[in-house]
Amino acid sequence: MTEIFIEYDNRVVALPVNPQEIMLLREGNNETTEIVSLGEINMLKAPKLAGLSFECFFPPNADASYVLTKGDFRAPDFYIDFIEAIRKAKKPCRFIVSKTKINLLASIETFSYGIKAGPVGEVYYSLAIKEYVNYGVKEVKITDYGANRPKTKNVNTAVSVTKPTPPAPAKKSVYAGCTVIVNGQLHVNSYGAGPGQWRRGFRGKINFINLSGSHPYHVTTMDGGWQGWVLASAVEVQ
C-alpha cells in the first residue's frame, strides 16, 4: 500500500487518506533566442525546482476502509496544526510517497482547508509544495600573517639606481561578461563554421568562451542579443 508521509522536526506523520492522484512536476528553465545564420536556438539551463499539488480530505473517524492510519488515528485538527506549524516556521520539511521516487526536501507553498457537503466532520484540503535546496553563506576566517613579523630596523640603504624602462601596457584579458569592441566576421560556432556578417567598431559583450575553438569568443549586444563567434584577434577589451 502506498502511503504519504511528511517529516518535520524529527517527527514523521502519515496522511490518513491517499488523494486520487499525485503528480510530481519537473520543468526546464531553458530560453530560446536568435543567432546569426542559424535562427532560433534553445539555451539549456538548470531546471526549475520540482513541485506538486493535490487535494484530499481528513476523515472524522477511522471507520472507513480507505483510512490508512487506523492504528494511530488522529482528528483533522491534528494534521491542520502540523502543516500550519511547518508553514509558519518558514522551514522545509520532507515529503515522501512510499513505493515511488518522490522524496523531496520541500517547502509548504499553499495550504487551504474547509468543509463541503458530505459526511459530518470531514475536512477537505488542498496542499502545494515546492522542492527546497539548502543554501547559505560560508564564513571565511582571514588571518593577518604579517602581524607577528619582526620589525626591521631603520637602515640607510640609499644607492644609485637606474630606473628601468616601464613595460608596455599588458593587453586586457577577455572574460565572460566583459565589454569589447569587435572588428571581425561573425560565425555560427567556435570552430569557424557558418561565416556570416561582419562587425566594424561594434561595441558588445562576451557571454561564452571556448578556448579550444579557432573562434573562441561569443559576442552579444549590450542588451544580451546574440551575435556570433569571432576570432581572438577580433576583440579588444574596453
N, C-alpha and C positions, 0 to 999 in steps of 0.2 A: 504494500500500500504506500503510495506517495504521500508525503506529509510536508508541510511548510513550517519552517522554524525561523524565529527572529532571536538573535543572540545579542545581548547588550549588558554591559556592566557585570560580567560573569554569571549571567542568568540566561537560560535558554527557554523560550516559550513557544509551544506548538499551537498553531491556529486550529480551532476546533472543527472547522468545515473547509473543505477544499473548494475553490472557485471553479466555475465551469471550464475556464481556460486561463492559462497564464503564459504570456509570450515575452521572451527577452528580446529587446530591440537593440541592435548594434548598427550604428550608422557611420558612414565615412564622413570626412570633413574636407573633401577634395574641392579644388577650384578649377574652372575652365578659363582659358584665355586664348588670345590670338597671337600667333607667331608668324614672322615674315616667311613667305614661301611655303608655309606648311598648313596654315589655317588654325582651326580650333584644336587645342590640346588639353589634356586633363592632368593637372598638377596633383600628384598624390601626397597627402599629408596624414599626420597621425589621426586616427579615428576619434569620433566623439565618445563621450562617456556612455556606457551602456545604461539602459533603464527599462523599467517595466511598470505596468499598472494593471489593476484588476479590481473587480467588485465581488463582494460576497456578503455574508451576514454572520453575526454571533448569535447562537441559539440560546433560548432562555433556560433550557434543561438538557440533560443527556439522554432523553428518551428515544430520539430518532436514530435510525440505523446509520445515518451518514455522519453522525458526530464521532470524531476520531479521538477525542480526549476523555473518554468515559472514565478512565482510571484516575484522571486528575482534572475533573471538570471545574471550570471557573465561569462565573457570571459575566455578561457582556462588559460591565463596568471595569472588570479587571484588565481586559485587553485594551479598552479605550485608554485607561490610565497609563498602561505600559507604553503604548505607542506615543501618546502625548508627551510622556516624560522624555522619550528619546528626541522627539522633535524640539521640545523646549530647551533641552540641554545643548542643542546645536552640536551634537557629536554623532559620529557614524555608528551604525550597527551592522551586524552580519545577517544577510538574508539568504536562507538555504532552502532549496527544494530537493528533498531526498530522491534518489534514483534518477537524478538528472545532473547536468553540468552547471546548473545555476547555483552559484555560491559566491555572493558578492559582498564586499565591504561597501556599504551604501548609506546614503542619507535619506531621511523621510522628506520628500518634496511636497506632497499634498496628502491630507488625511481628512476625510469628511464622513460623517455618520448621521443616522437618523432612523425614523420608523416609516413603514409603509403599511398599506392594507394587507393583513395576513395574520398569522398566529400572534397572539399577545406575547409581548416580551422580546420578540426578535428585533435585533438592531442591525440595520443594513449599513454597509460602509464601502468606501472607495479609497484605495491606497495606491500611491505612486512613489516609487523610489528611484534614485539615480546612483550609479557607481561613484564611489569616493576613492580618490587617490591621495595617499599620505604625502604631505609636503611640509617643509619647514626651513627655517633659517639655521644654517650651521655656524656655530660660533668658532671663530679662529683666534687663537691667542698669539699675539705678536710680542716677541721678546727683543728687548734692546740689548743686543750683544756688545754694543760699544760702551755701555755704562760702566763696565768693570775693567776697561782697558787702562794700562798705566799711562799717566800723563807724561808727555815729552818735554824735557827741559828746553828753555829758550836757547838756541844756539845760532850764532851768526853764520849763516850759510850763503852769504851773498857771493855770487860768482858771475862771471861774464857769460851770458847765454845768448846764442844766436837763435832768434825765433824762426821756427820752420815755416815754410810756405803753407798757408792753410789749404787743406784738400778741397777739391771741387765738391759742391753740394751733392750729397747722395740722392739718387733717384728715389722718390717716394714709393713705398710698397703698395701693391694693389691688394685690396681685401674686400670681402663681401660687404656691401653697403656703402663703399666709398664713392665719391663723386669724381667723374673722369671727363676728359674731352676726347672724343672719338674721331679719328681720321682713318677710315678704312671701310672695307666691304663687310656686310653682314652675311652670316651663314646659318644654315638650319641647325647644325650640331657642332660640337667642339672639335670634330675631326675634318672640318672644311667642306662637308657636303652641302649641296644646295646653295651655291653663292647667289646672293640677292642684291639689294640696294646698297648704295654707298652712303656713308655719312662723312661730312666735312665740318669740322669745328662743332660737332654735336655734343651738347652737354647732357650727360645722363648718369646712371648709377650702375654699379656691378652687383648682380644678385646671385650669380653662380660662378664657381671657379673649378676648372678641370685641368690641372697642370699636366696631365698625361696626354692631352689633346694638342693638335697643332694650332688650334684657335681657342686658347684656354679661358677666355673671359666672356661671360654673357652679359649683354648690356640691356638696360631698360631705360625708359624715360624717367624724368624726375618723379613722376607720379606712379611709377611701377609698371607701365605698359611695356611688354616685351618687345625687343628689337631683334637681337640675334647674337651669334657668337663671332668674335673678332680675334685677330692676331694680337699677341702681346705688344708688338710694336705699334699697334693702332690706338693704344690708350695712354693717356697721361693723367696721373692723379692730380687733383686740384687741392 
